[in-house]
Amino acid sequence: MKNVQLYSFLLFIVLIVSWEITAGNMSELVLPAPSVIFFTLIDGIKSGYFLPHITRTAAEIVLGLFLGSLFGFVIGLLMGEIEFLRKLLFPYVIASQAVPKLALAPLFILWFGFGMTSKVVITALICFFPLLENTVTSIQYMDKQKIELFRMLKASRWQTLIHLKIPAGMPGILAGLRVAVVLAVVGAVVGEFIGGSEGLGAVIIASQAMMDTPLMFASLLLLTIMGMGLYQLVNIIEKIWLKPYKKGSKK
């Protein structure tokens, strides 16, 4: 495992060095060097230019992820438990996801304005489906023998859901959350692309208009760091959650 991490780091170094050499023969407008992007990022952080934009985008991501995941989880539980509800709502859920979110973004901005609300709604809608799909699948395809055991113990439907289905289905649900975390960044930036004066997405559009490619890459780097940070946070939560089950399986 340590060797793989070492090789991954060495590959990163090779890519950065190759990029630096290649960019040296090109205009900064086309492809800025990593060193130029790094100094642009540091200058923007020191001057305080990036701070309000980072705060705005982070707030949109966190709020949209929270609301989309919450509704996806709750509705996924209901659809996983109630077959009638699942058959009734699933076609509409699929239809809502088949529509490109980029096409819906102008409509949401028309409805909710150019403020944070429209971006949060777009982000929540994008994060909704992965949680719903994984929750329904995790609840629906449960070990029949374990369910039968709970029935023999005369556990109620609610007790079976809380003490068996949700804990056992948590790996699948957290996998959906990992996908939602990555999509949350996409949702917030899409909303800022369409309409917004604050946020890293708005900085990217502004840097494009100013033909400031290093600033654009610096903003993309910040978005990447935010997305990777949230993804790793979900990984840590998953490891903590599954740790007792792994210990039990070893015994």
C-alpha positions as CSV (number, residue, x, y, z in Angstrom):
1,M,0.0,0.0,0.0
2,K,2.8,2.4,0.9
3,N,4.5,1.6,-2.5
4,V,1.3,2.5,-4.3
5,Q,1.1,5.8,-2.5
6,L,4.7,6.5,-3.4
7,Y,4.2,5.7,-7.0
8,S,1.1,7.9,-7.1
9,F,3.2,10.8,-5.6
10,L,6.0,10.2,-8.1
11,L,3.5,10.2,-11.0
12,F,2.1,13.5,-9.7
13,I,5.7,15.0,-9.7
14,V,6.3,13.7,-13.2
15,L,3.0,15.3,-14.5
16,I,3.8,18.6,-12.8
17,V,7.3,18.7,-14.2
18,S,6.1,17.8,-17.7
19,W,3.4,20.5,-17.5
20,E,6.0,23.1,-16.4
21,I,8.3,22.2,-19.3
22,T,5.5,22.2,-21.9
23,A,4.0,25.4,-20.6
24,G,7.4,27.1,-20.9
25,N,7.1,27.0,-24.7
26,M,3.5,28.3,-24.8
27,S,1.8,31.5,-24.0
28,E,0.2,31.9,-20.5
29,L,-3.1,32.7,-22.2
30,V,-3.2,29.2,-23.6
31,L,-1.5,27.1,-20.9
32,P,0.0,28.8,-17.8
33,A,2.8,26.9,-15.9
34,P,2.0,25.3,-12.5
35,S,4.4,27.8,-10.9
36,V,2.5,30.7,-12.4
37,I,-0.8,29.2,-11.2
38,F,0.6,28.6,-7.7
39,F,1.8,32.2,-7.3
40,T,-1.5,33.5,-8.7
41,L,-3.3,31.4,-6.1
42,I,-1.1,32.6,-3.2
43,D,-1.4,36.2,-4.2
44,G,-5.2,35.9,-4.4
45,I,-5.3,34.3,-0.9
46,K,-3.0,36.8,0.6
47,S,-4.9,39.8,-0.8
48,G,-8.2,38.3,0.4
49,Y,-9.6,38.2,-3.2
50,F,-10.5,34.5,-3.1
51,L,-11.9,34.5,0.5
52,P,-15.5,35.7,-0.2
53,H,-15.7,33.6,-3.4
54,I,-14.5,30.5,-1.5
55,T,-17.0,31.2,1.3
56,R,-19.9,31.6,-1.1
57,T,-19.2,28.5,-3.1
58,A,-18.5,26.4,0.0
59,A,-21.8,27.5,1.5
60,E,-23.7,26.6,-1.7
61,I,-22.0,23.2,-1.8
62,V,-22.7,22.4,1.8
63,L,-26.3,23.6,1.9
64,G,-27.1,22.0,-1.5
65,L,-25.4,18.7,-0.5
66,F,-27.2,18.6,2.9
67,L,-30.7,19.3,1.5
68,G,-30.3,17.1,-1.6
69,S,-28.8,14.2,0.5
70,L,-31.5,14.6,3.2
71,F,-34.4,14.5,0.8
72,G,-32.8,11.7,-1.2
73,F,-32.2,9.6,1.9
74,V,-35.7,10.1,3.4
75,I,-37.6,9.6,0.1
76,G,-35.3,6.7,-0.7
77,L,-36.3,5.1,2.6
78,L,-40.0,5.6,1.9
79,M,-39.7,4.2,-1.6
80,G,-37.6,1.3,-0.5
81,E,-40.1,0.3,2.2
82,I,-43.4,1.0,0.3
83,E,-43.6,-0.8,-3.1
84,F,-46.7,1.3,-4.2
85,L,-44.8,4.5,-3.6
86,R,-41.8,3.2,-5.4
87,K,-43.7,2.3,-8.5
88,L,-45.7,5.5,-8.3
89,L,-42.8,8.0,-8.0
90,F,-39.8,6.3,-9.7
91,P,-40.8,7.2,-13.3
92,Y,-41.1,10.9,-12.2
93,V,-37.7,10.7,-10.4
94,I,-36.1,9.3,-13.5
95,A,-37.7,11.9,-15.7
96,S,-36.5,14.7,-13.4
97,Q,-32.9,13.4,-13.7
98,A,-33.1,12.9,-17.5
99,V,-33.4,16.7,-18.0
100,P,-29.9,18.3,-18.1
101,K,-29.4,20.5,-15.1
102,L,-27.5,23.1,-17.2
103,A,-30.7,23.5,-19.1
104,L,-32.7,24.0,-15.9
105,A,-30.3,26.5,-14.4
106,P,-31.7,29.6,-16.2
107,L,-35.2,28.6,-15.1
108,F,-34.2,28.2,-11.4
109,I,-32.5,31.6,-11.6
110,L,-35.7,33.1,-13.0
111,W,-37.7,31.6,-10.2
112,F,-35.3,32.1,-7.2
113,G,-33.2,35.0,-8.4
114,F,-29.5,35.5,-8.8
115,G,-28.7,35.0,-5.1
116,M,-27.6,31.9,-3.3
117,T,-31.0,30.2,-3.3
118,S,-31.0,29.3,-7.0
119,K,-27.5,27.7,-6.7
120,V,-28.5,25.7,-3.6
121,V,-31.6,24.4,-5.4
122,I,-29.5,23.3,-8.4
123,T,-26.9,21.7,-6.2
124,A,-29.6,19.9,-4.1
125,L,-31.3,18.6,-7.2
126,I,-28.1,17.2,-8.6
127,C,-27.2,15.5,-5.2
128,F,-30.7,14.1,-4.7
129,F,-30.7,11.2,-7.1
130,P,-27.4,9.4,-6.1
131,L,-28.7,9.2,-2.4
132,L,-32.2,8.2,-3.5
133,E,-31.0,5.5,-5.9
134,N,-28.5,4.0,-3.5
135,T,-30.9,4.2,-0.5
136,V,-33.7,2.4,-2.4
137,T,-31.3,-0.3,-3.6
138,S,-29.7,-0.8,-0.2
139,I,-33.1,-1.0,1.6
140,Q,-34.9,-3.1,-1.1
141,Y,-32.2,-5.8,-1.6
142,M,-31.7,-6.8,2.0
143,D,-30.7,-10.3,3.3
144,K,-34.0,-12.2,3.4
145,Q,-32.7,-14.4,6.2
146,K,-32.0,-11.5,8.5
147,I,-35.4,-10.0,7.8
148,E,-37.0,-13.3,8.6
149,L,-35.1,-13.5,11.9
150,F,-36.5,-10.0,12.8
151,R,-40.0,-11.2,12.0
152,M,-39.5,-14.3,14.2
153,L,-38.4,-11.9,17.0
154,K,-41.7,-10.0,16.4
155,A,-39.9,-6.8,15.5
156,S,-42.1,-4.1,14.1
157,R,-41.5,-2.7,10.6
158,W,-40.0,0.5,12.1
159,Q,-37.7,-1.5,14.3
160,T,-36.5,-3.6,11.4
161,L,-35.9,-0.5,9.4
162,I,-33.9,1.3,12.1
163,H,-32.0,-1.7,13.6
164,L,-31.4,-3.8,10.4
165,K,-32.0,-2.2,7.1
166,I,-30.4,1.2,7.6
167,P,-27.2,-0.1,9.4
168,A,-26.8,-2.9,6.9
169,G,-27.5,-0.7,3.9
170,M,-25.2,2.1,5.1
171,P,-22.2,1.1,2.9
172,G,-24.3,1.5,-0.2
173,I,-25.9,4.8,1.1
174,L,-22.4,6.2,1.9
175,A,-21.3,5.3,-1.6
176,G,-24.2,7.4,-2.9
177,L,-23.0,10.2,-0.7
178,R,-19.5,10.0,-2.1
179,V,-21.0,10.5,-5.6
180,A,-23.2,13.3,-4.4
181,V,-20.2,15.2,-2.8
182,V,-18.5,15.3,-6.2
183,L,-21.6,16.4,-8.0
184,A,-22.3,19.1,-5.4
185,V,-19.3,21.0,-6.6
186,V,-20.5,20.7,-10.2
187,G,-24.0,21.9,-9.2
188,A,-22.7,25.0,-7.4
189,V,-20.4,26.0,-10.2
190,V,-23.0,25.5,-12.9
191,G,-25.4,27.8,-11.0
192,E,-22.6,30.4,-10.7
193,F,-21.8,30.1,-14.4
194,I,-25.3,31.0,-15.4
195,G,-25.9,33.9,-13.0
196,G,-23.8,35.1,-10.1
197,S,-21.3,37.8,-9.1
198,E,-19.8,35.8,-6.3
199,G,-18.3,32.3,-6.0
200,L,-15.5,30.5,-7.8
201,G,-17.7,29.8,-10.8
202,A,-18.2,33.5,-11.2
203,V,-14.4,34.1,-10.9
204,I,-13.9,31.5,-13.7
205,I,-16.3,33.4,-16.0
206,A,-14.8,36.8,-15.1
207,S,-11.2,35.5,-15.7
208,Q,-12.4,34.2,-19.1
209,A,-13.7,37.6,-20.0
210,M,-10.4,39.2,-18.8
211,M,-8.4,36.5,-20.6
212,D,-6.6,35.8,-17.3
213,T,-6.0,32.0,-17.7
214,P,-3.8,31.7,-14.5
215,L,-6.7,33.0,-12.4
216,M,-9.0,30.6,-14.1
217,F,-6.7,27.6,-13.3
218,A,-6.2,28.9,-9.7
219,S,-10.0,28.9,-9.3
220,L,-10.2,25.4,-10.7
221,L,-7.5,24.2,-8.3
222,L,-9.5,25.6,-5.4
223,L,-12.6,23.8,-6.6
224,T,-10.7,20.6,-6.9
225,I,-9.3,20.9,-3.4
226,M,-12.8,21.6,-2.0
227,G,-14.2,18.6,-3.8
228,M,-11.4,16.2,-2.8
229,G,-11.6,17.5,0.8
230,L,-15.3,16.7,1.1
231,Y,-14.8,13.3,-0.6
232,Q,-12.1,12.4,1.9
233,L,-14.4,13.5,4.8
234,V,-17.1,11.1,3.6
235,N,-14.4,8.4,3.3
236,I,-13.4,9.0,7.0
237,I,-17.0,8.9,8.1
238,E,-17.5,5.6,6.2
239,K,-14.4,4.1,7.8
240,I,-15.6,5.1,11.3
241,W,-19.0,3.7,10.6
242,L,-17.8,0.4,9.3
243,K,-15.0,-0.1,11.8
244,P,-17.2,-2.0,14.3
245,Y,-18.6,-4.3,11.6
246,K,-15.1,-5.1,10.3
247,K,-14.0,-6.0,13.8
248,G,-17.0,-8.2,14.2
249,S,-16.4,-10.1,10.9
250,K,-12.8,-10.8,11.9
251,K,-13.9,-12.4,15.1
